[in-house]
Amino acid sequence: MKRAYSLSAKEVPLIMKDTLKYSCGYFYVRYKDFNDKGGNIPKFAFIASKKEFKKAVERNYARRILRESVNSFLDEFPPKAYLFFIQKTSVEIDFKNLKKEVEKFVRYLSLH
């Protein structure tokens, strides 16, 4: 995923207020419209907490597989800001099923 699609650390607290939410068994997402100089592109942040993943290797792996599954559907996301909170169960399933969950989220966005 290109750097242009990433939220900065300063932007994340701004997104946390007054957001819409989506949840599944593997991650939950907070998202809202966000005006930025970057134009009409979606922006993403992937958060894996130390409570869920004790080791940095596990946190990085969880972020990497979710980022890659979101990257597959990058063109289908509306231009908003998205915070993905990764849950422990996301690394226990295979990549195909995680990708299907992201696809369900994209379909949900297109309906709402």
Secondary structure, DSSP 8 states (H G I E B T S, - for coil): --GGGB--TTTHHHHTSS-EEEE-SSEEEEEE----TT-S--EEEEE--TTT--SHHHHHHHHHHHHHHHHHTGGGS-SSEEEEEE-GGGTTS-HHHHHHHHHHHHHHHHH-
